[in-house]
Amino acid sequence: MLFKVCFLSLLVYFCSATKADPANTYDILYNQAVEAYLNEQWDECVTRMNEAIEDYHFYKDAVVGCRLECIKASFEKPLVSPQLEDMKLWEKMIKKTLCLLKCKKEILKNRAELVDRKVEADFETLKPYDYLQLCYFKTNDNVKAASCAYTFLTMNTNHTVMQENLRFFINELKVDPSYIINLEAKPYVDMYLRGSESYQKKDYDRTTNYMELSLVEYLQAEEECRAHCEGPFDQGWFPDFISSISNHYTFTLRCKRRCAKKLQNLNGEIHDDLLPSHYHYLQFAYFKLGNIEKACAAAASYLLFFPNDETMIDNKNFYMTLGNVNESMFVPRAEALHYHERELGEKALLQFIEDSFQFDEGEILEPTGPDFALFSTDLETVPTDSSIIENEIPGST
């Protein structure tokens, strides 16, 4: 019987996730798929790799969903006096811990959560699609093979072998590019691209609709990415209580600071100003629609991130020349202000750590080990013989 659960209010995370066998986790399925690939069992490779990808998303969405939902549990029915600031913090942490334990037990049952780091690294770098593109090709499913190749390239843009494979699918096997999609694209990607296209067509009503939707989805995607960073951490030493917490928090914070960079990837193209650019599109589109109040708020939001941007300063000065427009209308939107203040705070804290946690030998007495571990996403890729050449084309069936 298929396992299907909706826990608390996490419909978006769990109602679409099904598991026939929770014990058959994505790392096991992935290793089985790789073994099938090496044994040239192409159908088995396709089946097992797709099951591995499905289970990876199920597990990741479940854990992230629990972490986001359990933030609310920290603020319910306080037990300690508001005057006890330190105990209030630990009460929140303890309640959140209990919520996480219950949530994960409900969704994941007795599933083992320890996964080989190499397998985790492969999923983070979309390595499964490297295998899948060849396995699909060997089973004559060229459209899916092309989409897998394209998906892999969005994360590994300089992979020359995969670039050649994608060109081969399009030029030699005549796969229609319009059918090739990024199988790992977040919802905001399509909405942002549609909004940009509408802007070019001067369809400003659609521009505002798509950009507003993209903005909501982008911020949600970043919250999910940040929640994913709150995983276990092997410190490699035995610090005392406060040092242990601070070390783990710093590890997590460094990971969270990388989320924006990850999400700036639009199908392989990096947009350094992706979040602020939403407000640039919106300020002009709202102006064209005659909604000056929203245009001013969007312009002010953009200036939070780029206060010296000449174009936006000129736009603001222009808006000020219009009737009934004054400085009080240039108030950044709430979500932009919250994001910007959090960004400034996190940057300041990390800079303090970089500047202050520098010690000469013998200056501190407790065991040292790695004070604050750096989290790297530069992960080595497992080599596979995935290059497709013309004489490998399977005969027609």
C-alpha positions in Angstrom: 0.0 0.0 0.0 1.3 3.4 -0.9 2.2 5.6 2.0 0.7 9.1 1.8 0.6 11.6 4.6 -0.4 15.2 5.2 1.1 16.4 8.5 -0.2 19.5 10.2 -0.5 22.2 7.5 2.3 20.9 5.3 0.1 20.0 2.4 2.5 21.6 -0.1 5.3 19.3 1.1 3.7 16.0 1.8 0.4 15.4 0.0 2.2 14.8 -3.3 4.9 12.5 -1.9 4.2 8.8 -1.9 6.4 6.0 -0.6 5.8 2.3 -1.2 8.8 1.2 0.8 10.4 3.7 3.2 13.3 1.4 3.9 14.4 1.6 0.2 16.0 5.0 0.5 17.5 7.2 -2.2 21.1 6.2 -1.4 20.3 2.5 -1.8 18.3 3.1 -5.0 21.1 5.3 -6.4 23.7 2.7 -5.8 21.5 0.1 -7.5 21.0 2.4 -10.5 24.7 3.0 -10.8 25.3 -0.7 -10.7 22.7 -1.2 -13.4 24.4 1.5 -15.5 27.8 -0.2 -15.1 26.2 -3.6 -16.1 24.5 -1.9 -19.1 21.1 -2.8 -17.8 19.6 0.4 -19.2 15.9 -0.1 -18.3 16.9 -1.0 -14.8 19.1 2.1 -14.6 16.2 4.3 -15.7 13.8 2.8 -13.2 16.1 2.8 -10.2 17.5 6.3 -10.9 14.1 7.8 -11.2 13.0 6.1 -8.0 16.2 7.5 -6.3 15.4 11.0 -7.5 11.8 10.8 -6.3 12.8 9.5 -2.9 15.5 12.2 -2.6 12.9 14.9 -3.2 10.5 13.2 -0.8 13.0 13.1 2.0 14.4 16.6 1.4 10.9 18.1 1.2 9.8 16.2 4.3 12.7 17.4 6.4 12.6 21.0 5.2 8.8 21.0 5.7 9.2 19.9 9.3 11.8 22.5 10.0 9.7 25.3 8.6 6.5 24.2 10.3 8.2 23.7 13.6 9.3 27.4 13.7 5.7 28.1 14.8 5.9 25.7 17.7 8.5 27.9 19.4 6.0 30.6 20.0 3.1 28.7 21.4 2.0 29.0 25.1 5.2 30.2 26.8 6.2 28.3 30.0 8.8 30.7 31.5 8.5 34.3 32.6 9.1 36.9 29.9 11.7 38.4 32.2 13.9 35.3 31.8 15.4 36.1 28.4 17.9 33.2 28.4 15.3 30.6 29.4 12.9 32.0 26.7 15.5 31.1 24.1 16.0 27.6 25.3 12.3 27.0 25.7 11.8 27.9 22.0 14.6 25.5 21.0 13.3 22.7 23.2 9.8 23.0 21.8 11.1 23.2 18.3 13.2 20.0 18.9 10.1 18.1 20.2 8.1 19.3 17.1 10.9 18.1 14.8 11.1 14.7 16.4 7.3 14.2 16.2 7.0 15.5 12.6 9.9 13.4 11.3 8.6 10.3 13.1 5.1 10.9 11.5 6.4 11.4 8.0 9.6 9.4 7.8 8.7 6.6 10.3 11.8 4.6 11.2 13.7 5.6 8.1 17.5 5.8 8.4 18.7 9.3 7.8 22.5 8.8 7.6 23.5 9.0 4.0 27.0 8.6 2.5 28.4 12.0 1.9 29.5 11.1 -1.6 25.9 10.1 -2.5 24.6 13.4 -1.0 27.2 15.3 -3.0 26.1 13.6 -6.2 22.5 14.7 -5.7 23.5 18.2 -4.9 25.4 18.5 -8.2 22.6 16.7 -10.2 24.9 13.7 -11.0 21.9 11.3 -11.3 21.0 13.1 -14.5 24.4 12.4 -15.9 23.7 8.7 -15.7 20.1 9.1 -16.7 20.7 10.9 -20.0 22.7 7.9 -21.3 20.4 5.3 -19.9 17.4 7.0 -21.6 19.4 7.3 -24.8 20.2 3.6 -24.7 16.4 2.9 -24.4 15.6 5.2 -27.3 13.9 7.8 -25.2 15.8 10.8 -26.7 13.5 13.6 -25.5 13.9 12.5 -21.9 17.6 12.0 -22.5 17.9 15.5 -23.8 16.1 17.0 -20.8 18.3 15.1 -18.4 21.4 16.4 -20.2 20.0 19.9 -20.1 19.1 19.6 -16.4 22.7 18.4 -15.6 24.1 21.3 -17.5 22.2 23.9 -15.5 24.4 23.0 -12.5 27.5 22.0 -14.5 27.7 24.6 -17.2 31.3 23.9 -18.2 30.9 20.1 -18.7 32.0 19.8 -22.3 31.0 16.2 -22.8 27.4 16.9 -21.8 27.4 20.0 -24.0 28.3 17.8 -26.9 25.7 15.3 -25.9 23.0 17.9 -25.9 24.0 19.2 -29.3 23.9 15.7 -30.6 20.4 15.2 -29.4 19.2 18.4 -31.0 21.3 18.4 -34.2 21.6 14.7 -35.0 18.6 13.1 -33.4 16.4 16.1 -34.2 14.9 16.5 -30.7 12.8 19.6 -30.7 14.3 22.1 -28.2 10.9 23.2 -27.1 10.4 19.8 -25.5 13.7 20.0 -23.6 13.1 21.2 -20.0 15.0 21.7 -16.8 13.6 18.8 -14.6 14.9 20.5 -11.4 13.7 24.0 -12.0 11.9 25.7 -9.1 8.5 27.4 -9.8 10.0 30.9 -9.6 12.2 30.2 -12.6 9.4 29.8 -15.1 7.4 32.7 -13.6 10.4 35.0 -13.7 11.2 34.2 -17.4 7.5 34.6 -18.3 7.5 38.0 -16.5 10.6 39.1 -18.4 9.1 38.0 -21.7 5.9 39.9 -20.9 8.0 43.0 -20.1 9.7 42.8 -23.5 6.3 42.5 -25.1 5.1 45.6 -23.1 2.4 43.5 -21.5 2.7 45.2 -18.2 -0.3 43.6 -16.6 1.2 40.1 -17.1 4.6 41.5 -16.1 3.3 42.5 -12.6 1.4 39.2 -12.2 4.3 37.0 -13.1 6.9 39.0 -11.2 4.8 39.1 -8.0 4.3 35.3 -8.2 8.0 34.8 -8.9 8.9 36.9 -6.0 6.7 34.9 -3.6 8.1 31.6 -5.0 11.7 32.9 -4.9 11.5 33.9 -1.2 9.9 30.6 -0.4 12.6 28.7 -2.2 15.3 30.6 -0.3 13.5 29.8 3.0 13.5 26.1 2.0 17.2 26.3 1.1 18.0 27.9 4.4 16.0 25.3 6.3 17.9 22.5 4.4 21.1 24.0 5.9 20.0 23.2 9.4 21.3 19.6 9.3 23.8 17.6 11.4 27.4 18.7 11.6 30.4 16.7 12.6 32.6 19.1 14.5 35.5 16.7 14.7 36.3 17.7 18.2 34.7 18.0 21.6 34.0 21.7 22.5 32.2 22.9 25.5 28.5 23.8 25.5 28.6 27.4 24.1 31.4 26.7 21.7 29.6 23.7 20.3 26.4 25.7 19.7 28.3 28.7 18.2 30.4 26.4 15.9 27.3 24.6 14.6 25.4 27.9 14.1 28.3 29.4 12.1 28.5 26.3 9.9 24.7 26.6 9.3 24.9 30.4 8.7 27.7 30.0 6.1 25.5 27.5 4.3 22.5 29.8 4.4 24.5 32.7 3.0 25.1 30.6 -0.1 21.4 30.0 -0.8 20.9 33.2 -2.7 23.8 32.3 -5.0 22.3 28.9 -5.7 19.0 30.4 -6.6 20.4 33.0 -9.0 20.8 30.2 -11.5 18.1 30.5 -14.1 18.5 27.3 -16.2 22.3 27.7 -16.2 22.5 31.4 -16.5 23.6 33.3 -13.4 21.8 36.5 -12.5 23.6 38.2 -9.6 20.8 40.7 -9.0 17.9 38.2 -9.4 16.0 39.2 -6.3 16.4 43.0 -6.6 15.6 42.8 -10.3 12.0 41.7 -9.5 11.5 45.2 -8.0 13.1 46.9 -11.1 10.6 45.2 -13.4 7.7 45.9 -11.0 8.5 49.6 -10.5 8.4 50.3 -14.2 5.4 48.0 -15.0 3.3 49.5 -12.1 4.2 53.0 -13.4 3.0 52.0 -16.9 -0.2 50.7 -15.4 -0.7 54.0 -13.5 -0.2 52.5 -10.1 2.3 55.1 -8.8 2.1 54.1 -5.2 3.2 50.5 -5.9 5.8 51.8 -8.4 7.3 54.0 -5.6 7.4 51.1 -3.1 9.1 48.8 -5.7 11.7 51.5 -6.5 12.4 52.0 -2.8 12.8 48.3 -2.4 15.3 48.1 -5.2 17.3 51.0 -3.8 17.7 49.0 -0.5 20.0 46.6 -2.4 21.6 49.2 -4.8 21.3 52.6 -3.1 23.7 54.2 -5.7 22.0 52.9 -8.8 21.7 55.9 -11.1 18.9 54.6 -13.1 16.7 54.0 -10.1 17.6 57.3 -8.6 16.6 59.0 -11.8 13.3 57.1 -11.7 12.7 58.2 -8.2 13.4 61.8 -9.1 11.0 61.5 -12.0 8.2 60.1 -9.8 8.7 63.0 -7.4 7.8 65.4 -10.2 4.4 63.8 -10.6 1.4 65.1 -8.8 0.6 63.8 -5.3 4.0 62.0 -5.0 6.2 62.7 -2.0 9.1 61.2 -0.1 6.8 59.3 2.3 5.7 57.1 -0.6 9.2 55.6 -1.1 8.9 53.0 1.7 10.5 49.6 0.9 8.1 46.7 0.8 8.0 44.6 4.0 9.5 41.5 2.6 12.3 43.4 1.0 13.1 45.3 4.2 13.1 42.1 6.2 15.4 40.3 3.7 17.8 43.3 3.5 18.0 43.7 7.3 18.6 39.9 7.8 21.3 40.1 5.1 23.1 43.0 6.7 23.0 41.3 10.1 24.3 38.0 8.9 27.1 39.6 6.9 28.1 41.6 10.0 28.1 38.5 12.2 30.2 36.5 9.8 32.6 39.4 9.4 33.0 39.6 13.1 33.8 35.8 13.2 36.4 36.2 10.5 38.0 39.1 12.2 37.8 38.0 15.8 38.4 34.3 15.8 42.1 34.5 15.0 44.4 33.2 17.7 48.1 32.8 18.0 49.5 29.5 19.3 49.1 29.2 23.0 46.7 32.1 23.3 43.7 29.9 24.2 43.7 27.0 26.6 40.8 24.8 25.4 41.2 22.2 22.6 41.1 23.9 19.3 40.3 21.7 16.3 38.5 23.4 13.4 37.0 26.6 15.1 34.4 27.2 12.5 34.2 24.8 9.6 33.7 26.0 6.1 30.9 24.4 4.1 31.9 23.9 0.5 29.6 23.1 -2.4 32.6 22.5 -4.7 32.1 18.8 -4.9 34.0 16.4 -7.1 32.0 14.7 -9.9 32.2 11.0 -10.3 33.5 10.3 -13.8 31.2 8.3 -16.1 31.6 7.2 -19.6 28.6 9.2 -20.7 29.8 10.7 -24.0 27.4 9.8 -26.8 28.9 9.2 -30.3 27.1 8.4 -33.5 28.0 4.8 -33.7 26.5 4.2 -30.3 22.9 4.9 -31.5 20.8 1.9 -30.8 19.1 0.3 -33.8 15.4 1.0 -34.3 13.0 -1.4 -32.7 
